[in-house]
């Protein structure tokens, strides 16, 4: 059964590598990312992308909502 992961700072290098691995393993991934252009490939692989900053409460809550709905 796939697991759901939320990655804050989703456009960082380490998050991109980790998200790729999680998606390849069949998991659900939600990314909170400031630079969505860096995660277009992940979105194409099925990751849900929320544009925003970790200091923005609304963006964080939107990312949480998306991750738990997967």
C-alpha positions, 0 to 999 in steps of 0.5 A, spaced: 500 500 500 503 506 498 504 511 503 503 519 502 509 524 504 509 531 504 516 535 503 516 542 505 522 545 501 520 541 495 524 544 490 531 543 494 536 538 491 535 533 496 527 533 496 528 532 489 532 526 489 528 523 495 521 525 491 523 521 485 525 515 489 519 515 493 515 516 486 519 510 483 517 506 489 509 507 488 508 512 493 504 519 493 508 525 494 506 532 495 511 538 495 511 545 498 515 548 493 517 556 492 520 554 485 515 550 482 519 550 475 524 546 479 519 540 480 515 540 474 518 533 472 516 531 479 509 533 477 509 530 471 511 523 475 504 524 479 507 529 485 502 534 487 505 541 488 503 547 492 507 553 491 509 557 497 513 558 503 514 554 509 513 560 513 506 562 509 501 558 514 496 558 508 500 554 504 503 549 509 495 548 511 494 547 503 500 542 502 497 538 509 490 538 506 493 535 499 497 530 502 492 527 507 487 527 501 491 522 497 
